[in-house]
């Protein structure tokens, strides 16, 4: 999700511009209806309006492309993190962290064993064995962590368990739904946030959402 960690993106700006243009258009229409003397737009104003629309279209395409590339960057990592489904024989093994994951249209909620809740960000330490207990409260969802090379499908009413070893490199790694779950499916993304050696969220993640290795 574009602002999974509170990072703002281009959607708010484009919506603000769209609303502003709509309001200006309504005001212009009202003036045209009630003004005694009609006036005609000059070609310069028309050119300026067209140029503004082209800039908006270009910005929208650039912003969406940048977000898409950022989401997909971790798919190209060369070193995979171990991860697999939890078998019955493994249930008694020790995990460093257990997270309950609630999937819904269209996002993720992560709940720790201490009942601390984080929306769209699973915070872990480097190298931890992390067990995810995944449920859905509406429709079928997918749970995919590309860096761990693992995917699960969750049906309503079921609990799906899987574990991974967290990456050793601090930063953020994509979590996404890979089962179409409605109109907001494309934005159903979250982050696996790996803390640094001081147990803090890496500064690069908070500032610009970049991975510590530049991804």
WORA-V172850 format. One record per helix or strand of 2 or more residues. SS is the DSSP state (H for helix, E for strand). FROM is the first residue (numbers start at 1). LEN is the number of residues. If there is no record, write none. Layout:
ss=[SS & SS]
from=[FROM & FROM]
len=[LEN & LEN]
This chain:
ss=[H & H & E & H & E & E & E & E & E & E & H & E & E & E & H & E & H]
from=[10 & 43 & 83 & 88 & 97 & 107 & 117 & 121 & 129 & 141 & 146 & 150 & 160 & 171 & 185 & 189 & 203]
len=[25 & 34 & 3 & 3 & 8 & 5 & 3 & 4 & 8 & 5 & 3 & 5 & 6 & 6 & 3 & 6 & 6]
